[in-house]
Amino acid sequence: MLRIREMRKSDIPFAVRVSNEEFWGIPSRDFRRILKLDSHGSFIAWEGNRRVGIATTTSYGRQIAWIGNVVVKKQYRHRHIGQRLVKRAIDHLSELHVRHIALYSFIENFQFYRRLGFVHGPRFLRLRREARHRSSAVAREATLEPRGISRLLRADRKAFGADRGQLLKLMLESGYAWYYDHSAGPAYSYILVKRYEDLYELGPWVSFRLDATQLDSFFQSVLQRASDKPIEVTCPLTHDDASRILRKRKFRLINKGRVMFYRKVARIGEPNAVLAFGFLDKG
């Protein structure tokens, strides 16, 4: 008999194992962070006395929430367990009166989410660049101080359309993420760099008023400090400047997908300011 309950800290080793079946490489610290943001928002599916699947959520006030890390052990698939997990996540977010529920979906999962009431939003590309020899050039690495991060948080809130401040601060405090920013009068951009065991991930990348030349120079300075491992990034298909810069820097396509929304597409924030998405499982 299938039952679903809230995820606990003691479930984290299982969450890591089952997500690794998909080669996602999610470390335990990521699941601890998700539970810290909402201790009631993630779920475990049980079949008899065995844990068989997970789903997580991350909420940003009542404006928007994200569903992520939906995975079921391979031998238990095709039993509607994934659907049950997503429905439980939707119920939880509905109880919180969240206005919009979203997720990132790759092509192979479109039909699964459409059957659950999700509709297509903007398209995105997942890109990768292989490791390079690290340059000796030095980019400015920002520190987590109130004055240093305040402009980043304002820019991110404006671009994303909701307050991700708590998540961003937890990432930066972890020691596994840092950010670079560039400002020139009213023009401002920042990139968050996340370090995993076998790669770096770039994003969010937010920019207001930087021209294409400034963006390219800023991006290259970031690459010079994160070139000893492969780098992956997820960017909206509609941002021409970002696409040109990534092609120029030898990023190659590895997958395509869409932002999907529950029942209706949400139009929040300033999408033109987002050059790369932040977190595939958290928005």
WOTAGI-V965216 format. One record per run of one state. SS is the DSSP state (helix for helix, strand for strand, loop for the rest). FROM is the first residue (numbers start at 1). TO is the last residue. If there is no record, write none. Layout:
# WOTAGI-V965216
<<SS;FROM;TO> <SS;FROM;TO>>
This chain:
# WOTAGI-V965216
<<loop;1;1> <strand;2;6> <loop;7;8> <helix;9;20> <loop;21;27> <helix;28;37> <loop;38;42> <strand;43;47> <loop;48;49> <strand;50;60> <loop;61;63> <strand;64;72> <loop;73;73> <helix;74;76> <loop;77;80> <helix;81;95> <loop;96;99> <strand;100;106> <helix;107;114> <loop;115;117> <strand;118;129> <loop;130;145> <helix;146;160> <loop;161;164> <helix;165;173> <loop;174;176> <strand;177;184> <loop;185;186> <strand;187;195> <loop;196;198> <strand;199;208> <loop;209;211> <helix;212;223> <loop;224;229> <strand;230;236> <loop;237;239> <helix;240;248> <loop;249;251> <strand;252;262> <loop;263;270> <helix;271;273> <strand;274;276> <loop;277;283>>
